[in-house]
Amino acid sequence: MKKTISLKMPELGFLASTRVALGAGLGLILADKFSSGRRRGVGWALLGVGAISTIPLVVNLVRRIS
């Protein structure tokens, strides 16, 4: 059964920005454009921020579904 969830614009923007942070972090980790230490530091930081900021969104969406 398919469920529909309504998101307000700020929630949608926050969700999109977490996806961008995750993608950018992962891209920097895998890219060879920067020095290894700098690339890994920035990449892991973005990946971490994206992952940690996703947790409240998922909890909020699960509560709406229930």
N, C-alpha and C positions, 0 to 999 in steps of 0.2 A: 504494500500500500504506500503510495506516495504522499508525503506531507509537505505542506507549504509553510514557510516561515517568512513573516514580514520583518524587514530591517529598516530602521530609520537611516537617513543619509549619514549622520555622524558614525553610526555603527558600521555601515558599509564602507565608509572611508577608512575607519580603523582596521577593519578586516583586510581591506586591500593593502594598507600600509604594512601590516604584519607579513603578508605574502611577499611584498617587495623586499622587506628586510631579510626574510628567509632566503629568497632567491638571490639577492645581491651577496649575502654572506656566503652562500654555497658557491656562487660563481667566483668570488674572490679566492675562496679556498682552492678551487680547482684551476684558476687562471695562473699564467706565468708572467703577467705584466709588471708586478711589483716584486721587490725583494722578498725572499721567502718568509722572513720573520715578520715584516710589516703586513704582508698579505694574509698570513695566518692569523695574526692578532686582530686585524680589522674584520676578516672573514668570520672568525669565531665569535667576535663581539656582535656582529649583525645577526648571525645565525642564532645566537643565544637570546638576543632581544626579541627577535621574531618568534622564537619558540615560546619564551616566557610570556610574551604579550598575547599569545594565542590561547593560553589556558583560561583566562577570564571569559573570553569570547565563547569558547566551547562550553564552559559551565553555564553561561547565560543562555545559549541556544538549547542545551539539553533541558534546562528548567522550563523553557518555553514549550518544548515538545511534550513534556510530561504533564 
